[in-house]
């Protein structure tokens, strides 16, 4: 089971995710972001950028 909680983009989206988008996807903006927590307590982040959902680990490293 996975749960999600919306996070405020400018305040709580990890800097590593904002930096990734700025460097790898110039001109694109994070439209939506969510913090995901699975049943084992593993935290990931989902960011919607340019019509794609990007998944990052807790440290902000791109997973897919």
Secondary structure, DSSP 8 states (H G I E B T S, - for coil): -EEEEE--HHHHS-HHHHHHHHHHSTT--EEEEEEEEETT--EEEEEEETTEEEEE-TTS-B--
